[in-house]
């Protein structure tokens, strides 16, 4: 019996020693010191064993392996980890927008350069000195197209109208070499070119094609730049004090409790991230609208707004316009002489038919001479690649907390609900996951969020997205929000243009326009505002009695004819 009591005593003593040794091992901070040192901190500043946690400000005030200094350092580290995770997750968006913006910008600029170079080569070969003497007219056109694409406040409609006006002045002189025209006379011709239509329907068609494609191309590149800027700004998060507290409690309080390998519960992580990224989630609605509209505009560039085809066609259509004017030079000249008066014959020049004079000078492109596209590039390939990337960008900001917590470095797997850190200890996380956005954080159990004070910078980004989306929508319809022409329907279909009344059979009695000195060849010449006149304003060229005989009166101006005769008789008396 005594031996039995003695054996029982030894057994109890052994169990007590085991419990003491186990408690000592469980309160050791050796593993914590290793992890702390791996983070770049001095492990010697960490305690050897756990101590009372009454000094802690973020973590549960239980036994701990963290001093107050360690808690401060780990709090800063948790903020840095959070910033890095957001930046890394959004890097795909930033790099995509940056790279696609660069590629599209280089491609569009190359298209303009190649189109101009190709037209110069073809026109030099086709028209020779006639082109080189007037090359600045075409150079100015491409210079203005570049300025527009680069974002300058340029009206494409005015640019093209000015180009055709300058071209008709030079062409009218070339198809009528037997006459001498003053600057005022040519001004009269160009001012009425919309009524006369010396180039047929080519200017209208080219305007539609060039305007829609350039508006779309510029808007797309500007949209990509906006996306890049929004991502760059929105991904630079600045956690609030409440967010920093929650980040520390989620990320490093397990370390302080002596459980460095224990990861936060997935739902716990989501609530922390949703609270810290509440303002970013509010970007999502406008962001999705922006991405969808950008995708729709990209599709238009693959189809009717294809700038690759538009730039290629500029030289071809100009050549067609020149040929049209040549072939209809007699009819055109007759109408001009009726409206602007008969011109003065050129001195010491044998008269010949304008058609015979210009037949040897002008011809259009042969098919093999038409401009080629930019070498080594393909718009369809660029757009298809962009559309694939845009699909993955939808709902990015609302899904950001979920994507962050799906990283196994950030939180435990969603299936591991019991063996994870719930903010206090190892165990299941019981609170529900809150909704997305600022308003839904009113009951967030982890991060205190003032829903009445939205972030100013985020609101500015939301407005920036709205403005960009509106611009993209207008471009999708063929409209430039910077230049809304009330005289057109803005449908992007090319219909609805309103022109002045039809070319009159004859003009009214002439008025003397103010004599303006115009620089030859248009060099340094400012853009002229060309009104659409309802009446002919004929230059006073002192053309002689023969010129006056060409003036015919409209049927309703009989009284004016009689008055003119009376005045002439009075002058001779």
Number of C-alpha atoms within 10 A of each C-alpha: 6 7 8 8 10 10 12 12 11 11 11 11 12 12 11 12 11 12 12 12 12 12 11 12 12 12 18 19 24 18 16 25 25 16 15 22 15 11 12 8 16 13 18 11 14 22 17 16 19 22 16 13 19 13 15 19 13 19 25 19 14 16 16 26 29 31 19 14 12 19 22 16 13 24 22 16 17 21 21 11 15 22 16 15 18 19 18 14 16 20 15 15 20 19 14 18 24 17 13 20 22 14 14 20 20 11 20 22 15 16 23 23 16 19 25 22 13 19 23 19 14 22 24 15 13 19 16 14 13 16 17 14 10 15 15 15 20 19 13 16 18 18 15 17 21 18 13 18 24 15 11 11 11 17 18 22 16 15 19 20 22 21 17 22 22 20 19 24 20 17 17 22 14 17 24 23 19 21 16 13 20 13 16 21 24 20 23 21 26 24 22 25 21 23 17 19 16 28 27 16 11 17 20 18 13 18 20 18 24 23 26 28 26 27 25 30 24 20 26 26 22 20 24 23 16 22 24 20 16 21 20 16 12 20 21 13 17 14 16 14 12 15 22 21 22 28 28 23 27 26 26 23 28 28 23 27 24 23 18 19 13 21 25 32 29 26 24 26 30 25 26 28 23 29 32 29 25 25 26 25 23 20 23 20 15 19 25 19 16 24 23 18 22 25 21 15 26 25 19 20 22 17 13 15 28 22 25 23 19 23 25 22 20 20 23 20 18 20 22 18 22 20 18 17 21 26 18 16 22 16 12 17 20 12 18 25 18 19 28 26 29 25 23 17 16 14 9 7 10 9 13 11 14 20 15 11 17 18 14 9 15 18 16 21 18 10 8 7 16 17 24 17 19 19 10 6 13 12 19 16 10 16 20 15 12 20 17 11 17 18 12 12 17 18 17 19 27 23 14 20 24 17 15 20 25 17 14 13 13 19 24 23 18 13 9 14 19 12 17 24 28 25 23 16 17 18 16 17 21 11 13 13 17 18 18 22 20 23 16 15 22 16 15 18 16 25 23 19 21 11 15 9 9 15 13 10 12 18 15 12 21 20 14 17 24 16 14 22 24 16 22 29 21 19 27 27 18 25 22 25 14 10 12 12 14 9 10 14 15 18 13 21 13 17 12 12 12 10 13 13 12 10 19 16 11 21 19 18 18 16 11 11 13 9 10 9 8 14 11 9 14 14 11 9 10 10 12 12 10 15 9 14 14 14 17 23 23 25 24 17 17 11 14 11 8 12 16 12 10 16 20 17 15 15 8 8 12 11 9 14 14 11 10 13 11 11 12 11 9 9 8 6 6
